[in-house]
Amino acid sequence: MHDLRRLAIGCALAVACLPLGAEEPRAPQTPLRGMTVKICEDAGEWPPYTYFERVGGKPTARVRGFAIDVIDAIFGKAGVSYSVDLLPWVRCQKEIEQGAPYHMALNASYNESRAKTYLLSRAYYRTTNYYFYSRRQHPDGLAIASLADLPKYRVCGLFGYNYETYGLKPGMVDQGARDFPALIAKLHAGRCDLFLEKYEVMAGFSAIGQPFLADRDLAGKSVPGMAPTEFYMMVSRRGEHADQLIRLINDGIAELEASRQLERMLKKYIP
């Protein structure tokens, strides 16, 4: 009994009995510090969240935006290196799914397939859902009172984008267009009746020299009764240190929310 008591006291005082100048053992360094997290995003751009910086009206190789500010704040504090490339969106998603060479994306809405394929972070921004139509083809507008009315029309969209948040399953949307100019041209030509997009994104293109909303023949209205769409970061389940990466992102988003820094970051782009 006395030996056990002496052993317990000895263990409790072990730190205090370290030789002068000796340091306590440090916690192991996170493995994320030893890698560069590779991020990909849509080459068609997603302003004000991710887009190429413009100089003299011309795009540079530098990627800017709200999502970049957020991940820079999270990774910067943790001492984690990262890179961002803009690729065709379908290719980006596929390479994240494979776990190489890309580990994650910054802007993803929810659907069941993505939830099964990737690790989705906490939601960190929300967007307003609009439908857009051509005044050339529909001068009197469209009769849309709820989401249930959308399938009554020919809906077109962008290749690889998610439209399940609008209640539209794969095959219900003509997704042949590769970018917004092609999508709008398709609408004006009468090849579809409407397309669905976030108002913040359409407005964001104006800030980078593509003023789609200035088109007088393009009309837009909010989708009646539809709540804002939440967006997440999307991490590969197969990527290196996936569990540590998604935990770091979630903790970082929570901290930015609690300090209201996330709100201040967004106001820089959407006053």
Sine and cosine of phi, psi and omega as CSV:
sin_phi,cos_phi,sin_psi,cos_psi,sin_omega,cos_omega
0.00,0.00,-0.72,0.69,-0.01,-1.00
-0.91,0.42,-0.59,0.80,0.02,-1.00
-0.90,0.44,-0.67,0.75,0.00,-1.00
-0.90,0.44,-0.65,0.76,0.00,-1.00
-0.90,0.43,-0.68,0.74,0.02,-1.00
-0.89,0.45,-0.60,0.80,0.00,-1.00
-0.91,0.41,-0.67,0.74,-0.01,-1.00
-0.91,0.42,-0.69,0.72,0.00,-1.00
-0.90,0.44,-0.64,0.77,0.01,-1.00
-0.89,0.46,-0.66,0.75,0.01,-1.00
-0.92,0.40,-0.64,0.77,-0.03,-1.00
-0.92,0.40,-0.52,0.85,-0.06,-1.00
-0.99,-0.12,0.12,0.99,-0.12,-0.99
-0.86,0.51,-0.66,0.75,-0.03,-1.00
-0.92,0.40,-0.69,0.73,-0.03,-1.00
-0.91,0.42,-0.41,0.91,-0.07,-1.00
-1.00,-0.02,0.14,0.99,0.04,-1.00
-0.89,0.46,0.57,-0.82,0.04,-1.00
-0.86,0.51,0.48,-0.87,0.03,-1.00
-0.84,0.55,0.69,-0.72,0.01,-1.00
1.00,0.01,-0.27,0.96,0.01,-1.00
-0.97,0.24,0.51,-0.86,-0.01,-1.00
-0.95,-0.31,0.51,-0.86,0.10,-0.99
-0.92,0.39,0.51,-0.86,0.06,-1.00
-0.85,0.53,0.68,-0.73,-0.01,-1.00
-1.00,-0.03,0.45,-0.89,0.07,-1.00
-0.90,0.43,0.59,-0.81,-0.01,-1.00
-0.86,0.51,0.61,-0.80,0.00,-1.00
-0.94,0.34,0.66,-0.76,0.00,-1.00
-0.88,0.48,0.68,-0.73,-0.01,-1.00
-0.90,0.44,-0.32,0.95,0.00,-1.00
-0.91,0.42,-0.42,0.91,0.01,-1.00
-0.93,0.37,-0.34,0.94,-0.04,-1.00
-0.99,-0.11,0.15,0.99,-0.03,-1.00
-0.74,-0.68,0.28,-0.96,0.14,-0.99
-0.96,-0.28,0.90,-0.44,0.01,-1.00
-0.96,0.28,0.86,-0.51,-0.05,-1.00
-0.99,-0.12,0.84,-0.54,-0.05,-1.00
-0.92,-0.39,0.66,-0.75,0.14,-0.99
-0.83,-0.56,0.46,-0.89,0.02,-1.00
-0.61,-0.79,0.09,-1.00,-0.08,-1.00
-0.95,0.31,0.81,-0.58,0.02,-1.00
-0.91,0.42,-0.34,0.94,0.06,-1.00
-0.96,0.28,-0.11,0.99,0.01,-1.00
0.95,0.32,0.41,-0.91,-0.09,-1.00
-0.57,-0.82,0.88,0.47,-0.03,-1.00
-0.95,0.32,0.53,-0.85,0.09,1.00
-1.00,-0.01,0.33,0.94,-0.12,-0.99
-1.00,0.00,-0.71,0.70,0.15,-0.99
-0.58,-0.82,0.76,-0.65,0.01,-1.00
-0.26,-0.96,0.32,-0.95,0.07,-1.00
-0.98,0.22,0.74,-0.67,0.09,-1.00
-0.89,0.46,0.64,-0.77,0.03,-1.00
-0.97,-0.23,0.63,-0.77,0.14,-0.99
-0.76,-0.65,0.89,-0.46,-0.07,-1.00
0.89,0.45,0.50,0.87,0.02,-1.00
0.99,0.12,-0.04,1.00,-0.03,-1.00
-0.94,-0.33,0.66,-0.75,-0.01,-1.00
-0.93,0.36,0.63,-0.77,0.10,-0.99
-0.98,-0.21,-0.09,-1.00,0.03,-1.00
-1.00,0.08,-0.12,0.99,-0.06,-1.00
-0.99,0.11,0.76,-0.65,0.01,-1.00
-0.99,-0.11,0.76,-0.65,-0.02,-1.00
-0.82,-0.57,0.02,-1.00,0.11,-0.99
0.78,-0.63,0.17,-0.99,-0.02,-1.00
-0.85,0.53,-0.72,0.69,-0.03,-1.00
-0.88,0.47,-0.58,0.82,0.03,-1.00
-0.92,0.38,-0.67,0.75,0.03,-1.00
-0.87,0.50,-0.65,0.76,-0.04,-1.00
-0.92,0.39,-0.76,0.65,-0.05,-1.00
-0.93,0.36,-0.51,0.86,0.05,-1.00
-0.92,0.40,-0.63,0.78,0.03,-1.00
-0.91,0.41,-0.68,0.73,-0.03,-1.00
-0.93,0.37,-0.78,0.63,-0.04,-1.00
-0.95,0.32,-0.57,0.82,0.00,-1.00
-0.88,0.47,-0.69,0.73,0.00,-1.00
-0.91,0.41,-0.56,0.83,-0.04,-1.00
-1.00,0.05,-0.10,1.00,-0.02,-1.00
0.95,0.32,0.52,0.86,-0.04,-1.00
-0.97,-0.23,0.75,-0.67,0.03,-1.00
-0.99,0.11,0.49,-0.87,0.04,-1.00
-0.46,-0.89,0.29,-0.96,0.11,-0.99
-0.67,-0.74,0.41,-0.91,-0.02,-1.00
-0.76,-0.65,0.79,-0.61,0.10,-1.00
-0.84,-0.55,0.60,-0.80,0.09,-1.00
-0.97,-0.23,0.86,-0.52,-0.09,-1.00
-0.80,-0.60,0.23,-0.97,0.23,-0.97
-0.79,0.61,0.73,-0.68,-0.18,-0.98
-0.86,0.50,-0.65,0.76,0.01,-1.00
-0.90,0.44,-0.68,0.74,0.03,-1.00
-0.90,0.44,-0.68,0.74,0.02,-1.00
-0.84,0.54,-0.76,0.65,-0.02,-1.00
-0.88,0.47,-0.65,0.76,-0.02,-1.00
-0.91,0.42,-0.67,0.74,-0.04,-1.00
-0.95,0.30,-0.50,0.87,0.12,-0.99
-0.93,0.37,-0.66,0.75,0.03,-1.00
-0.84,0.54,-0.65,0.76,-0.02,-1.00
-0.96,0.28,-0.32,0.95,0.02,-1.00
1.00,0.04,-0.01,1.00,0.02,-1.00
-0.33,-0.94,0.56,-0.83,-0.04,1.00
-0.99,0.16,-0.08,1.00,-0.07,-1.00
-0.98,-0.22,0.61,-0.80,-0.05,-1.00
-0.99,-0.15,-0.44,0.90,-0.15,-0.99
-0.25,-0.97,0.25,-0.97,0.15,-0.99
-0.79,-0.62,0.29,-0.96,-0.12,-0.99
-0.97,-0.23,-0.38,0.93,-0.13,-0.99
-0.78,-0.63,0.98,-0.22,-0.01,-1.00
-0.60,-0.80,0.79,-0.62,0.14,-0.99
-1.00,0.10,0.20,-0.98,-0.12,-0.99
-1.00,0.03,0.68,-0.74,0.39,-0.92
-0.51,-0.86,0.23,-0.97,-0.11,-0.99
-0.89,0.45,-0.62,0.79,0.00,-1.00
-0.89,0.47,-0.70,0.71,0.02,-1.00
-0.91,0.42,-0.64,0.77,-0.01,-1.00
-0.89,0.46,-0.53,0.85,0.02,-1.00
-0.99,0.16,-0.55,0.83,-0.12,-0.99
-1.00,0.08,-0.58,0.82,-0.10,-0.99
-0.83,-0.55,0.18,-0.98,0.20,-0.98
-1.00,-0.07,0.87,-0.50,0.00,-1.00
-0.99,-0.17,0.69,-0.72,-0.02,-1.00
-0.98,0.21,-0.03,-1.00,0.24,-0.97
-0.87,0.50,0.53,-0.85,0.12,-0.99
-0.91,0.40,0.65,-0.76,-0.01,-1.00
-0.76,-0.65,-0.06,1.00,0.24,-0.97
-0.39,-0.92,0.28,-0.96,-0.05,-1.00
-0.74,-0.67,0.53,-0.85,-0.05,-1.00
-0.80,-0.61,0.37,-0.93,-0.01,-1.00
-0.99,-0.10,0.77,-0.64,-0.10,-1.00
-1.00,0.00,0.82,-0.58,-0.01,-1.00
-0.83,-0.55,0.45,-0.89,0.25,-0.97
-0.92,-0.39,0.61,-0.79,-0.02,-1.00
-0.86,-0.51,0.64,-0.77,0.01,-1.00
-0.64,-0.77,0.22,-0.98,-0.03,-1.00
-1.00,-0.10,0.81,-0.59,0.09,-1.00
-0.93,0.38,-0.38,0.92,0.06,-1.00
-0.91,0.42,-0.63,0.78,-0.06,-1.00
-1.00,-0.03,-0.51,0.86,-0.06,-1.00
-0.72,-0.70,0.95,0.31,-0.04,-1.00
-0.88,0.48,-0.40,0.92,0.01,-1.00
-0.99,-0.10,0.09,1.00,0.02,-1.00
0.99,0.11,-0.10,-0.99,-0.02,-1.00
-0.90,-0.44,0.53,-0.85,-0.01,-1.00
-1.00,0.00,0.99,0.16,-0.02,-1.00
-0.87,-0.50,0.93,-0.38,0.00,-1.00
-0.95,-0.31,-0.26,0.97,-0.01,-1.00
-0.27,-0.96,0.10,-1.00,0.06,-1.00
-0.83,0.55,-0.53,0.85,-0.05,-1.00
-0.89,0.45,-0.31,0.95,-0.01,-1.00
-1.00,0.09,-0.29,0.96,-0.07,-1.00
-0.86,0.52,-0.70,0.71,-0.03,-1.00
-0.91,0.40,-0.15,0.99,0.05,-1.00
-0.96,0.29,-0.24,0.97,-0.05,-1.00
-0.90,-0.43,0.31,-0.95,0.10,-1.00
-0.98,0.17,0.91,-0.41,-0.07,-1.00
-0.97,-0.24,0.75,-0.66,0.11,-0.99
-0.89,-0.46,0.32,-0.95,-0.06,-1.00
-0.37,-0.93,-0.12,-0.99,-0.04,-1.00
-0.99,-0.10,0.57,-0.82,-0.03,-1.00
-0.86,0.52,0.82,-0.58,0.08,-1.00
1.00,0.05,-0.10,1.00,-0.01,-1.00
-0.99,0.17,0.33,-0.94,-0.03,-1.00
-0.99,-0.15,0.86,-0.52,0.02,-1.00
-0.89,-0.45,0.18,0.98,-0.01,-1.00
-0.94,0.34,-0.38,0.93,0.06,-1.00
-0.91,0.41,-0.32,0.95,0.04,-1.00
-1.00,-0.09,0.14,0.99,-0.03,-1.00
0.98,0.19,0.27,0.96,-0.03,-1.00
-0.96,-0.29,0.90,-0.43,-0.01,-1.00
-0.98,0.19,0.33,-0.95,0.08,-1.00
-0.80,0.60,0.70,-0.72,-0.04,-1.00
0.99,-0.16,-0.28,0.96,0.02,-1.00
-1.00,-0.02,-0.11,0.99,-0.02,-1.00
-0.81,-0.58,0.74,-0.67,0.11,-0.99
-0.98,0.21,0.97,-0.26,-0.08,-1.00
-0.96,-0.29,0.63,0.77,-0.02,-1.00
-0.97,0.22,-0.39,0.92,-0.05,-1.00
-0.96,0.28,0.63,-0.78,-0.03,-1.00
-0.98,-0.18,-0.27,0.96,0.02,-1.00
-0.46,-0.89,0.13,-0.99,-0.08,-1.00
-0.92,0.38,-0.64,0.77,0.07,-1.00
-0.85,0.53,-0.65,0.76,0.03,-1.00
-0.92,0.38,-0.60,0.80,0.01,-1.00
-0.91,0.41,-0.70,0.72,0.00,-1.00
-0.93,0.38,-0.63,0.78,0.05,-1.00
-0.88,0.47,-0.63,0.77,0.03,-1.00
-0.89,0.45,-0.64,0.77,0.01,-1.00
-0.91,0.42,-0.75,0.66,-0.02,-1.00
-0.91,0.41,-0.47,0.88,0.00,-1.00
-0.98,0.20,-0.10,0.99,0.02,-1.00
0.99,0.16,0.31,0.95,0.00,-1.00
-0.99,0.12,-0.18,0.98,0.15,-0.99
-0.41,-0.91,0.23,-0.97,-0.06,-1.00
-1.00,-0.08,-0.50,0.87,-0.05,-1.00
-0.36,-0.93,0.34,-0.94,0.24,-0.97
-0.74,-0.67,0.35,-0.94,-0.09,-1.00
-0.92,-0.39,0.74,-0.67,0.02,-1.00
-0.39,-0.92,0.26,-0.97,0.01,-1.00
-0.99,0.15,0.73,-0.68,-0.02,-1.00
-0.86,0.50,-0.65,0.76,-0.05,-1.00
-0.87,0.49,-0.58,0.81,0.00,-1.00
-0.95,0.31,-0.72,0.70,0.02,-1.00
-0.87,0.49,-0.64,0.77,0.05,-1.00
-0.93,0.36,-0.57,0.82,-0.01,-1.00
-0.89,0.46,-0.52,0.85,0.02,-1.00
-0.90,0.43,-0.50,0.86,0.04,-1.00
-0.87,0.49,-0.59,0.81,-0.04,-1.00
-0.95,0.31,-0.25,0.97,0.01,-1.00
-0.90,-0.44,0.42,0.91,0.14,-0.99
1.00,0.04,0.23,0.97,0.06,-1.00
-0.80,-0.60,0.99,0.14,-0.13,-0.99
-0.99,0.16,0.95,0.32,-0.03,-1.00
-0.86,0.51,-0.59,0.81,-0.05,-1.00
-0.96,0.30,-0.19,0.98,0.06,-1.00
-0.99,0.16,-0.16,0.99,0.04,-1.00
-0.93,0.37,0.92,-0.38,-0.07,-1.00
-0.93,0.37,-0.33,0.94,0.02,-1.00
-1.00,0.03,-0.10,1.00,0.00,-1.00
-0.98,-0.19,0.87,-0.49,0.01,-1.00
-0.92,-0.38,0.54,-0.84,0.01,-1.00
-0.62,-0.78,0.57,-0.82,0.05,-1.00
-0.61,-0.79,0.47,-0.88,0.05,-1.00
-0.93,0.36,0.56,-0.83,0.03,-1.00
-0.95,0.30,0.88,-0.47,-0.10,-0.99
-0.86,0.51,0.72,-0.69,0.11,-0.99
0.96,0.27,0.12,0.99,-0.05,-1.00
-0.99,-0.15,0.79,-0.61,0.02,-1.00
-0.94,0.33,0.38,-0.93,0.08,-1.00
-0.83,0.55,0.50,-0.86,0.02,-1.00
-1.00,-0.05,0.75,-0.66,0.02,-1.00
-1.00,0.04,0.56,-0.83,0.03,-1.00
-0.85,-0.52,0.54,-0.84,-0.14,-0.99
-0.77,-0.64,0.29,-0.96,0.27,-0.96
-1.00,0.02,0.51,-0.86,-0.16,-0.99
-0.80,-0.59,0.89,-0.45,-0.12,-0.99
-0.92,-0.39,0.65,-0.76,0.04,-1.00
-0.91,0.42,0.71,-0.70,0.11,-0.99
-0.96,0.29,-0.38,0.93,-0.06,-1.00
-0.99,-0.12,-0.09,1.00,-0.09,-1.00
-0.96,0.27,0.27,-0.96,0.00,-1.00
-0.90,0.43,0.77,-0.63,0.05,-1.00
0.83,0.56,0.66,0.75,-0.08,-1.00
-0.87,0.50,-0.68,0.74,-0.04,-1.00
-0.90,0.43,-0.67,0.74,0.02,-1.00
-0.92,0.38,-0.59,0.81,-0.03,-1.00
-0.92,0.40,-0.75,0.66,-0.02,-1.00
-0.92,0.38,-0.54,0.84,0.03,-1.00
-0.92,0.39,-0.67,0.74,0.04,-1.00
-0.88,0.48,-0.69,0.73,-0.01,-1.00
-0.91,0.42,-0.73,0.68,-0.01,-1.00
-0.89,0.46,-0.69,0.72,0.03,-1.00
-0.90,0.44,-0.62,0.78,-0.01,-1.00
-0.92,0.39,-0.68,0.73,0.03,-1.00
-0.89,0.46,-0.70,0.72,0.00,-1.00
-0.87,0.49,-0.65,0.76,0.00,-1.00
-0.93,0.38,-0.66,0.75,0.02,-1.00
-0.91,0.41,-0.58,0.82,0.06,-1.00
-0.92,0.40,-0.73,0.68,-0.07,-1.00
-0.89,0.46,-0.57,0.82,-0.01,-1.00
-1.00,0.05,-0.08,1.00,-0.04,-1.00
0.92,0.40,0.22,0.97,0.05,-1.00
-0.93,0.37,-0.56,0.83,0.03,-1.00
-0.86,0.50,-0.69,0.72,0.02,-1.00
-0.89,0.47,-0.67,0.75,0.00,-1.00
-0.92,0.38,-0.60,0.80,0.04,-1.00
-0.88,0.47,-0.69,0.73,-0.04,-1.00
-0.93,0.38,-0.58,0.81,0.00,-1.00
-0.90,0.44,-0.36,0.93,0.08,-1.00
-0.89,0.46,-0.51,0.86,-0.05,-1.00
-0.96,-0.28,-0.55,0.84,-0.01,-1.00
-0.79,-0.61,1.00,0.06,-0.08,-1.00
-0.87,0.50,0.00,0.00,0.00,0.00
